[in-house]
Amino acid sequence: MDDGPPPDGIEKGLRFGCGFLFGGTIVFFVFARYLFSTASPFWLAVGIGALICGLLAIRYGDSFYHGILAFFRWW
């Protein structure tokens, strides 16, 4: 965990915004092949993935991104 002081409102907003964009982008590219077959569940999945990543980024901060990078360093 982080050893620093707890995040203030601006830092929480930045964490959520960056996590939201990150999650939306990742889910978009993972499920992009379904974009033209079924549009509404696709955008719902992108929205839910973005929301979850945004909330995880608020809760865990830099540890969230370190965990993501460690997960994708399999090659």
WOZIBEL-V925370 format. One record per helix or strand of 2 or more residues. SS is the DSSP state (hx for helix, st for strand). FROM is the first residue (numbers start at 1). TO is the last residue. If there is no record, write none. Layout:
# WOZIBEL-V925370
ss->{SS SS}
from->{FROM FROM}
to->{TO TO}
This chain:
# WOZIBEL-V925370
ss->{hx hx hx hx}
from->{9 32 39 62}
to->{30 34 60 72}
